[in-house]
Amino acid sequence: YLMQNFQSERLVGCASALAGCKLALDRSVQYGRERKAFGKPLIKREYWQHKFVDLYTKYEAAKALTYKACDAYNEEKFVQKGMLSMETTRLVSMNKAYVGDVTGEIMDQCMQFHGGMGYLEELWVARAWRDQRLLRIGGGTTEVMRYATAKIMGF
């Protein structure tokens, strides 16, 4: 029974981490509109504009993969009882590893964007950065997800 619940735990973790990252992205952009450096808002700096476009793109890709994994999981759960197929397990494992990497990058960049203030525990971004780290550990580490995926793929 424990093994059957791992996949749903992983999917919930991914969805939760993505929701936190979307909030962090939006709050960081708002901060960038308000915080001025060298005469203009931070978000008006080309480097940060490009960085946030890339981060939002990665967020959207991770969200799409999460939806695909959730659809596969839900479809199988309605059709059969018990263990999921290796294909769905592979998809969920790949999703967890990918979302863990993406959310880690997003939160690192949000913290970086806030500069030295981002490291202060009083600011929300420090807590958000620390909390997102759990996804790469809980429910099976990213390394375990990659190992399981490789095994299913016959590597």
C-alpha positions as CSV (number, residue, x, y, z in Angstrom):
1,Y,0.0,0.0,0.0
2,L,2.9,2.4,0.7
3,M,4.3,1.9,-2.7
4,Q,0.9,2.6,-4.3
5,N,0.7,6.0,-2.6
6,F,4.2,7.1,-3.6
7,Q,3.1,8.2,-7.1
8,S,0.2,10.4,-5.8
9,E,2.5,11.9,-3.1
10,R,5.0,12.8,-5.8
11,L,2.3,14.4,-8.0
12,V,0.9,16.4,-5.1
13,G,4.4,17.5,-4.3
14,C,5.0,18.7,-7.8
15,A,1.8,20.6,-8.0
16,S,2.4,22.2,-4.7
17,A,6.0,23.2,-5.6
18,L,4.8,24.7,-8.9
19,A,2.1,26.7,-7.2
20,G,4.8,28.1,-4.8
21,C,7.1,28.9,-7.7
22,K,4.4,30.7,-9.6
23,L,3.7,32.9,-6.5
24,A,7.4,33.5,-6.1
25,L,7.8,34.5,-9.7
26,D,4.9,36.9,-9.6
27,R,6.0,38.4,-6.3
28,S,9.5,38.8,-7.5
29,V,8.4,40.6,-10.7
30,Q,6.3,42.9,-8.5
31,Y,9.3,43.6,-6.3
32,G,11.3,44.3,-9.5
33,R,8.8,46.9,-10.5
34,E,9.1,48.7,-7.2
35,R,12.8,48.3,-6.4
36,K,15.0,50.8,-8.3
37,A,18.7,50.5,-8.9
38,F,20.8,53.0,-10.9
39,G,17.8,55.1,-11.7
40,K,15.2,52.5,-13.0
41,P,13.2,49.5,-11.7
42,L,15.2,46.3,-11.6
43,I,12.6,44.5,-13.9
44,K,13.5,47.1,-16.6
45,R,17.0,45.7,-16.8
46,E,17.3,43.5,-20.0
47,Y,19.2,40.8,-18.1
48,W,16.3,40.3,-15.6
49,Q,13.7,40.6,-18.3
50,H,15.2,37.7,-20.2
51,K,15.9,35.7,-17.1
52,F,12.2,36.0,-16.0
53,V,11.0,35.1,-19.5
54,D,13.1,31.9,-19.3
55,L,11.9,31.1,-15.8
56,Y,8.2,31.5,-16.7
57,T,8.8,29.3,-19.8
58,K,10.4,26.6,-17.6
59,Y,7.6,26.9,-15.2
60,E,5.0,26.4,-18.0
61,A,6.9,23.4,-19.3
62,A,7.1,21.8,-15.8
63,K,3.4,22.5,-15.3
64,A,2.5,20.9,-18.7
65,L,4.5,17.8,-17.8
66,T,2.8,17.7,-14.4
67,Y,-0.6,17.8,-16.0
68,K,0.4,15.0,-18.4
69,A,1.6,12.8,-15.5
70,C,-1.6,13.6,-13.5
71,D,-3.8,12.7,-16.5
72,A,-1.9,9.4,-16.9
73,Y,-2.2,8.7,-13.2
74,N,-5.9,9.5,-13.1
75,E,-6.7,7.6,-16.2
76,E,-5.1,4.4,-14.8
77,K,-6.6,4.8,-11.4
78,F,-10.1,4.8,-12.9
79,V,-9.4,1.8,-15.1
80,Q,-7.6,-0.5,-12.7
81,K,-7.1,-1.0,-9.0
82,G,-3.7,-1.5,-7.4
83,M,-0.3,-0.8,-8.9
84,L,0.2,1.6,-11.7
85,S,1.8,0.6,-15.0
86,M,5.5,1.1,-15.5
87,E,4.8,3.7,-18.1
88,T,2.8,5.9,-15.7
89,T,5.4,5.3,-13.0
90,R,8.1,6.4,-15.4
91,L,6.2,9.5,-16.3
92,V,5.6,10.4,-12.6
93,S,9.2,9.8,-11.7
94,M,10.5,11.9,-14.7
95,N,8.1,14.6,-13.7
96,K,9.3,14.7,-10.1
97,A,12.9,14.9,-11.1
98,Y,12.2,17.6,-13.7
99,V,10.0,19.7,-11.5
100,G,12.5,19.5,-8.7
101,D,15.2,20.8,-10.9
102,V,13.0,23.6,-12.4
103,T,11.6,24.8,-9.1
104,G,15.1,24.8,-7.6
105,E,16.3,27.0,-10.4
106,I,13.3,29.3,-10.2
107,M,13.7,29.8,-6.4
108,D,17.4,30.3,-6.6
109,Q,16.9,33.0,-9.2
110,C,14.1,34.7,-7.2
111,M,16.4,34.8,-4.2
112,Q,19.2,36.1,-6.3
113,F,16.9,38.8,-7.7
114,H,16.3,40.1,-4.2
115,G,20.0,40.4,-3.6
116,G,21.3,40.4,0.0
117,M,17.8,41.0,1.3
118,G,16.7,37.7,-0.2
119,Y,18.8,35.8,2.2
120,L,17.2,37.4,5.3
121,E,14.8,35.0,7.0
122,E,12.4,37.9,7.6
123,L,11.8,38.1,3.8
124,W,9.3,35.6,2.3
125,V,11.7,34.5,-0.5
126,A,14.2,32.9,2.0
127,R,11.5,30.7,3.4
128,A,10.1,29.9,-0.1
129,W,13.6,29.0,-1.2
130,R,14.1,26.6,1.7
131,D,10.7,25.1,1.4
132,Q,11.0,24.2,-2.3
133,R,14.1,22.2,-1.5
134,L,11.9,19.5,0.0
135,L,10.6,18.4,-3.4
136,R,14.1,17.1,-4.3
137,I,14.3,15.0,-1.1
138,G,10.8,14.0,0.0
139,G,9.0,11.1,-1.6
140,G,12.2,9.9,-3.2
141,T,15.3,11.9,-4.0
142,T,15.9,13.3,-7.5
143,E,18.7,10.7,-7.8
144,V,16.2,7.9,-6.9
145,M,13.7,9.2,-9.5
146,R,16.4,9.1,-12.2
147,Y,17.5,5.7,-11.2
148,A,13.9,4.4,-11.2
149,T,13.3,6.0,-14.6
150,A,16.5,4.5,-16.1
151,K,15.6,1.1,-14.8
152,I,12.1,1.3,-16.3
153,M,13.6,2.4,-19.6
154,G,16.0,-0.6,-19.6
155,F,19.2,1.3,-19.2
